[in-house]
């Protein structure tokens, strides 16, 4: 089974990380890999693609006519890909060498139409002591409470995985029309999210199928210093709450997992943390508990603002 990995970037500022991501794809143990490199309207990036990877039999390079954003870039990459499955990886991530082998095995062993794996942190600026694992999703990392039955170590069907570790049977992806660029991406300073969520909601609606989650299909997400800044995290949480309300408007059935997570957070994780403070008190544990409430509040305020904007 051929796996086509679509990797996009838009600026030379990110090219070094993008190249590392590309090399991790070419180093996969799976024996039938195609790397599709998409430049989002930047000729200089495309020229670097050609210089570094052009001419390789298993590499396709493409340049958009103009800057169209990540989701449309991914759609364009899927169009020129030739694989049985199309896989998406971010330009600030590095895949484990067994990543594609694990994803492909899930397709071959199940009737899955979409398969995704686990995101793990690569702490570029060091691990922040105050950030609770329940909110690792803010930094693009698989969080505590994710997965079938809320267990990130358990394989099985989920609504969606992160956009940097998700794949689809290519014919199904194209039949669905790919990502809807009006849903995800940036609009001014509003860090709106939800491209993979919306697409997977359509997958569920059309095919009655979710994403098969493979916890040992690993991708490391580089966590740069700005992503560990408390102010950035609170801002990110606010816009995530805003996006959740937007997704409810566009795809009413898309936010059930968030409701389940909130229930686990309030009635399971918080009591466990309070109990842990009694038995093993520490400054880090106190900070994480406080920040858990701060981030939950920021998500809530963002959601209320979304209700005001979206109705």
C-alpha positions in Angstrom: 0.0 0.0 0.0 1.5 3.3 -1.1 1.4 6.1 1.5 1.7 9.7 0.2 2.7 12.1 2.8 1.7 15.8 2.1 4.0 18.3 3.8 3.4 22.1 3.3 5.2 25.3 4.2 5.0 28.9 3.1 8.2 30.7 4.2 11.9 30.1 4.2 11.8 31.0 7.9 10.4 27.5 8.6 12.3 25.7 5.9 14.9 24.2 8.2 12.2 22.5 10.3 10.3 21.5 7.1 13.4 19.8 5.7 13.8 17.9 9.0 10.2 16.8 8.7 10.8 15.7 5.1 13.9 13.7 5.9 11.9 11.9 8.6 9.4 10.8 6.0 12.2 9.6 3.6 13.7 7.6 6.5 10.5 5.5 7.1 10.8 1.8 7.3 7.6 1.4 5.2 8.8 0.4 1.7 6.3 2.4 -0.5 6.4 6.0 0.5 5.7 9.1 -1.6 6.6 12.6 -0.3 4.6 15.5 -1.6 6.1 18.8 -0.9 3.8 21.8 -1.3 5.0 25.5 -1.3 2.1 27.8 -0.5 2.8 30.3 -3.3 6.4 31.0 -2.3 8.8 30.4 -5.3 11.8 30.6 -3.1 10.6 27.7 -1.0 9.8 25.8 -4.1 13.3 26.3 -5.5 14.7 25.0 -2.2 12.5 21.9 -2.5 13.9 21.4 -6.0 17.5 21.9 -4.9 17.2 19.5 -2.0 14.7 16.9 -3.1 14.1 17.4 -6.9 14.7 14.4 -9.1 14.1 11.8 -6.4 11.8 9.1 -7.7 9.6 9.1 -4.6 9.3 12.9 -4.2 6.8 15.3 -5.8 7.1 19.0 -5.5 4.3 21.5 -6.1 3.9 25.3 -5.8 0.6 27.0 -5.4 -0.1 29.9 -7.8 -0.7 32.1 -4.8 -0.8 31.9 -1.0 -4.0 30.0 -0.2 -3.4 28.7 3.4 -2.6 25.3 4.9 -5.9 23.5 4.2 -6.1 24.3 0.5 -2.3 23.5 0.2 -3.1 20.1 1.7 -5.9 19.6 -0.7 -3.6 20.5 -3.6 -1.0 18.0 -2.3 -3.6 15.3 -2.2 -4.6 16.0 -5.8 -1.1 15.5 -7.1 -0.4 12.5 -4.8 -0.5 8.9 -6.2 -0.8 6.9 -3.0 -3.6 4.6 -1.8 -3.7 6.7 1.3 -2.8 10.4 1.8 -1.1 11.3 5.1 -0.6 14.8 6.6 2.4 16.0 8.5 3.2 19.6 9.8 6.4 21.4 8.9 7.4 21.6 12.6 7.0 17.9 13.3 9.3 14.8 13.0 7.9 11.3 12.4 9.1 8.2 14.1 10.7 5.8 11.5 7.9 3.2 12.1 5.1 5.8 11.8 3.9 5.0 8.3 4.3 1.2 8.9 2.0 1.5 11.9 -0.6 3.5 10.0 -0.6 1.3 6.9 -0.9 -1.8 9.1 -4.1 -0.4 10.6 -5.6 0.0 7.1 -4.6 -3.5 6.2 -5.9 -5.1 9.4 -9.2 -3.1 9.7 -11.8 -1.6 7.4 -10.8 1.9 8.4 -11.2 4.8 6.0 -9.0 7.1 8.1 -6.2 6.4 10.5 -4.2 8.6 12.8 -1.6 8.4 15.5 -0.2 9.9 18.7 1.5 13.3 18.9 4.3 13.6 21.5 6.1 16.7 22.6 9.6 17.6 21.5 10.4 20.4 24.1 12.7 22.8 22.2 12.6 25.3 25.0 12.2 22.9 27.9 9.1 21.4 29.5 7.0 24.0 31.4 6.3 22.8 35.0 3.0 24.6 35.1 1.3 23.1 32.0 -1.1 20.2 32.9 -1.2 17.2 30.5 -5.0 17.7 30.2 -4.3 20.8 28.1 -1.5 19.4 25.9 -3.9 19.7 23.0 -3.2 23.4 23.1 0.3 22.7 21.9 -0.7 20.1 19.4 0.2 17.1 21.5 -2.0 14.1 22.5 -3.5 15.0 25.9 -4.6 13.1 29.0 -8.2 12.0 28.4 -7.8 11.5 24.6 -8.6 8.2 22.9 -11.2 5.5 23.0 -12.7 5.5 26.5 -10.4 8.4 27.4 -7.3 6.3 27.3 -4.5 7.6 25.0 -2.8 4.2 25.2 -5.8 2.4 23.7 -6.2 1.8 20.0 -9.6 2.2 18.4 -12.0 4.6 16.7 -12.1 8.3 17.7 -13.7 11.3 16.1 -10.3 12.7 14.8 -6.7 12.9 15.6 -4.4 15.9 15.2 -3.9 17.3 11.7 -0.2 16.6 11.9 -0.8 12.8 12.3 -3.9 11.9 10.3 -4.5 10.0 7.1 -7.3 9.0 4.8 -7.8 6.6 1.9 -7.1 9.0 -0.9 -10.3 8.2 -2.9 -12.4 8.8 0.1 -10.6 12.1 0.9 -11.1 13.3 -2.7 -14.7 12.2 -2.8 -15.4 14.2 0.4 -13.8 17.3 -1.3 -10.9 17.5 1.1 -10.6 20.1 3.9 -13.0 23.0 4.0 -10.8 26.1 4.0 -13.6 28.3 5.4 -13.4 26.4 8.7 -9.8 26.2 9.8 -6.8 28.4 9.5 -6.0 32.0 10.6 -8.3 35.0 10.2 -6.3 38.0 11.3 -5.3 37.4 14.9 -8.0 34.8 15.5 -6.3 31.4 15.7 -9.2 29.4 14.4 -9.0 25.6 14.4 -11.1 22.8 13.2 -10.1 21.7 9.7 -9.7 18.0 10.5 -12.7 18.1 12.9 -15.0 19.3 10.2 -13.7 16.9 7.6 -14.0 13.9 10.0 -17.6 15.0 10.8 -18.4 14.8 7.1 -16.6 11.4 7.0 -18.9 10.2 9.9 -22.0 11.6 8.1 -21.2 10.1 4.7 -19.6 6.8 5.6 -20.6 6.2 9.3 -16.9 5.9 10.1 -14.5 7.7 12.4 -10.7 7.7 12.6 -8.9 4.6 13.8 -6.4 5.8 16.4 -3.0 4.0 16.6 -1.2 5.1 19.8 2.2 3.7 18.7 2.2 5.6 15.4 4.3 8.5 16.7 5.0 12.0 15.5 7.0 14.5 17.6 5.7 18.1 17.6 8.4 20.7 18.2 7.3 22.9 21.1 9.1 26.2 20.6 9.6 28.8 23.4 6.6 30.9 22.5 4.3 27.9 22.9 5.3 27.6 26.5 4.5 31.2 27.4 1.5 31.4 29.7 0.1 34.4 27.9 0.2 32.6 24.6 -1.4 29.5 26.1 -4.3 31.5 27.6 -4.8 33.3 24.3 -4.7 30.0 22.4 -7.3 28.5 24.9 -9.6 31.5 24.3 -9.6 31.1 20.5 -10.0 27.3 20.9 -13.2 28.0 22.8 -14.3 30.4 20.1 -13.5 27.8 17.4 -15.5 25.1 19.3 -18.6 27.4 19.2 -18.0 28.0 15.5 -17.8 24.3 14.8 -21.1 23.7 16.6 -22.7 26.2 14.2 -21.1 24.6 11.0 -21.3 21.0 12.2 -23.7 20.6 15.1 -22.6 17.0 15.8 -18.9 17.7 15.9 -18.3 18.7 19.6 -19.4 15.7 21.6 -15.9 14.7 22.5 -15.2 18.2 24.0 -18.3 17.8 26.2 -17.1 14.3 27.4 -13.6 15.8 28.0 -15.1 18.6 30.1 -16.9 16.1 32.2 -13.8 14.0 32.8 -11.9 17.2 33.6 -14.3 18.4 36.3 -15.3 15.1 37.8 -12.3 12.9 37.4 -9.0 14.8 36.7 -9.5 17.7 39.1 -10.5 15.5 42.1 -7.5 13.2 41.3 -5.2 16.2 41.3 -6.6 17.5 44.6 -6.0 14.1 46.1 -2.5 14.1 44.8 -1.8 17.4 46.4 -2.8 16.0 49.8 -0.6 12.9 49.5 2.3 14.4 47.5 2.3 18.2 47.7 4.6 20.1 45.3 4.9 23.6 43.8 4.5 22.1 40.3 1.3 20.3 41.2 -0.2 23.5 42.7 0.8 25.5 39.6 -0.7 22.9 37.3 -4.0 22.8 39.2 -4.2 26.6 39.1 -3.4 26.7 35.4 -5.9 24.0 34.7 -8.7 26.3 36.0 -7.2 29.3 34.2 -7.2 27.5 30.9 -10.6 26.0 31.4 -11.9 29.5 32.1 -10.2 30.9 29.0 -11.8 28.3 26.8 -15.2 29.1 28.4 -14.8 32.8 27.8 -13.8 32.1 24.2 -16.9 29.9 23.8 -19.2 32.6 25.1 -17.6 35.1 22.8 -18.2 32.6 20.0 -21.9 32.5 21.0 -22.0 36.3 20.7 -20.3 36.2 17.2 -21.8 33.1 15.8 -25.2 33.1 17.5 
